[in-house]
Amino acid sequence: MNAFTDVSFFPRDAKPLTSYRKYWAQRFGTAPFLPMSREEMTQLGWDSCDIVLVTGDAYVDHPSFGMAVIGRMLENQGFRVGIIAQPDWTSADAFKALGKPNLFWGVTSGNMDSMINRYTADRKIRSDDAYTPGDVGGKRPDRAAIVYSQRCREAFPDTPIVLGGIEGSLRRIAHYDYWSDKVRRSVVVDSKCDLLLYGNAERAIVEIAHRLAAREPVQQITDVRGTAFVRRETPEGWFEIDSTSVDTPGHVEAHINPYLMISDQAREQGATCAREEEAKDVADAQNATRSGVNTSNLERHAGLDPASTNRHAGLDPASTNRHAGLDPASMDSRVRGNDASAVEADLTAAVAQARTVQAAIQPIIQPLTFVPNPALRGKGTHKVPPRDKSVIRLPSYEQVKQDAVLYAHANRVLHLETNPGNARCLVQAHGEGHTARDVWITPPPIPLTTAEMDHVFDLPYARSPHPRYADENGSHDHATKIPAWEMIRFSVNIMRGCFGGCTFCSITEHEGRIIQSRSEESIIREVEDIRDKVKGFTGVISDLGGPTANMYRLGCKSPEIESACRKPSCVFPGICQNLTTDHGPLINMYRRARNLKGIKKILIGSGLRYDLAVQSPEYVKELVQHHVGGYLKIAPEHTEGGPLSKMMKPGIGTYDRFKSMFDKYSEEVGKKQFLIPYFIAAHPGTSDEDMMNLAIWLKKNGFRADQVQTFYPSPMATATAMYHSTRNPLRKITRDSEKVDVVKGDKRRRLHKAFLRYHDSTNWPLLREALKAMGRADLIGNGKHHLIPNWQPLAEEGYQSARRKNSTGAGAKSSVSLSTAPKRLGQPKKGQLLTQHTGLPPRKKG
């Protein structure tokens, strides 16, 4: 048994997924595929579906497809689940195919945000869709989550709608929309859904399904983690916190200097010591008898403090005077009469009497009294509202829409409140006056335990596309092949989450920073299932990975520290001292998997976090010598410190360290292997000089980048907030906070991409013009040390990418344009031209 099976890196306080009582429909058993038609429902003996899931992807029954995971999870709880995949959104008819859901609709745009799926970084429509049979584009609308929700509401108005998927996760608050270049409302408001589930939603969807099955109104389900919904007002018992106070230091208890006397400590705190107060009272008494008699001297010589003596004796000063035979009035008269000798005699008698009283009370044992240190007066009294009843109010939609600085602030606060261990609820107002409503966002879901991860991945997936997509030969490998399935067909997902925190990436916003790992036993079982059951397997596992290849079983050393941490990254600017970097469990799993009978090779296809890898030379050696098929993908993203700091990526020196180790271990086994580096052009914080220096580095190291990516501002990413606001949300946002150089405008974005493709002759005229303007004409020439030549080829054929389908040759126009794409793709029909930013056809008039 794997020693790491029960390891938990997070204090988990949530109801286990397997602890719910199964719904009554469990008696129908497990379906080979979740039904997509009435005929399939009839074969299963169903008269209706409890839940109908609507997705923008083709239905592939595989754990890498979110809708399959949710469907199988709900089926395991006993519910009858149907799927409507890539419906015709021009009317509600396609949404009625399986009848009215008994409990609720589950809606998602698919594994990708629908706008990113449909448009390139240059806002040009794509001709392909990897999640569609035959790689055909145009099978989903723009903003599919909104469109599908509207059609579900039209089909059956009184059925609750639960929205999920990555599109919902990235648009749960007011967000900058790159395609319309404006801030849009929360998708909860635009879609009019009843609940939105963000992140990995197994825990939330199971609880919601059982509560709806128990006839609890959906409007009352407001306490499930990882959800968002609309409220009109803040309920009683909640403490509302202004978001502007969240990013400022709270109440700080001052440290006391232990080397100061108590009186000095008190003085530093603006207070006085009790002894000093008593001394001041005595001094005041001295001033009252300044006529020539110094009573304090007498008292000091006698070793007496009248005030303390009277207190200890329980005596009243007036009565003491009377016992001593003194009359204050007569004393005053004698003082005024200048009878000093008589006064002194009376005082001497009083001192003697006081000594007698002191002697009488000395044997009495007094209890020891502890008095609070005046230096600490008022400390430790600061009251903080309970986190589970605190809600942070973000600036409203109307405010962030008009003020980019407030937008950056709201984005920063949202990212500060993403740790399930300490996150608070968020609320953001939408609308004004009688239309005003609040979008509430509950804290992120509690991560799944290893046992729960195993349960999710051990569900009875068919690991194949639905038979509806098979060609005439019953195969999925030719005309109807689904590229996204082909890519993960022989791969295994071993974990979820990423603590890298790269600002341009959306993994953190969706899956979170806590790594959720499967057990080694579960992973081995899946490898064996692929070997034994998946058609076309040749003995090669294409990937054992996840969002990052080498974060398996890594996490914080201390659950207490992890639950209190608010850092956006565990590896930037350096690797946190509390982070475990032991790759031992991953190495053991690699070795065991590749030694299975029938397994020829196991490749690692997921992106590698090389700053973590260099902490474990044994892992690098294992990876390079056994799991690289000639090429290994790696993503330094840039070489210059400016853009890297805005990306939260390590410096290029770490890449150099990894490359030297990669070359060394490859040479040891006599293999010729290469690193494939990935770079981003036009990222916020990148200057023209930064891109020029990157191009020089590429040429110096002999790289001719084929797959380059221009920065794509995905909703809610930190880098997108930089792009929109020109501020840096990695630091506290103020009106005077750091400004970021943002690359906007087609010309400058083309220039940055041209620097990455310095070897493409079609880019040389643009680069020559830019280099001259930058004062770097010395890089233009025909020598090896020059970046580009000073001549231009006569035949303008230009550079052609190996990915010809997505490449544009010299002088050619984009393969698909907004105006021609619908006609060429055969959709929609004449008179039903889709609008670019809604995805809905024009309304019929007349």
Secondary structure, DSSP 8 states (H G I E B T S, - for coil): --TTTT--SS---S--GGGS---GGGGG---SS---SHHHHHHHT-SS-SEEEEESS--EESTTSHHHHHHHHHHHTT--EEEEES--TTSSGGGGTT---SSEEEE---SS-HHHHHB-TTS-B-S--TTSGGG-S-SS-TTHHHHHHHHHHHH-TTS-EEE-HHHHHHTSSSEEETTTTEEE--HHHHHT-SEEE-SS-HHHHHHHHHHHHTT--GGG----TTEEEEESS--TT-EEEEGGGTTS---------TTS-HHHHHHHTT---HHHHHHHHHHHHHHHTTTT--HHHHHHHHT--HHHHHHHHT--HHHHHHHTT--HHHHHHHHHTT-HHHHHHHHHHHHHHHHHHHHHHTTS---------GGGTTTT------GGGEEEE---HHHHHH-HHHHHHHHHHHHHT--TTT--EEEEEES-GGG-EEEEE--------HHHHHHHHTS----EE-GGG--TTS-SSSTT--HHHHHHTTEEE-EE------TT-SHHHHH-SS-EE--HHHHHHHHHHHHHHSTT--SEE-EEESSSTT-TT--BS-HHHHHH---S-SSSSS--TTB----HHHHHHHHHHHTSTT--EE---S-B-HHHHTT-HHHHHHHHHHS-SSEEEEEEE-SSHHHHHHHT---HHHHHHHHHHHHHHHHHTT---EEEEEEEES-TT--HHHHHHHHHHHHHTT---SS-EE----TT-HHHHHHHHSB-TTS---TTS-B-----SHHHHHHHHHHHTTT-GGGHHHHHHHHHHTT-GGGBSSSTT-SB-S---SSTT----SSGGG---TT---SS-TTTHHHHHT-S-TT----TTT--------
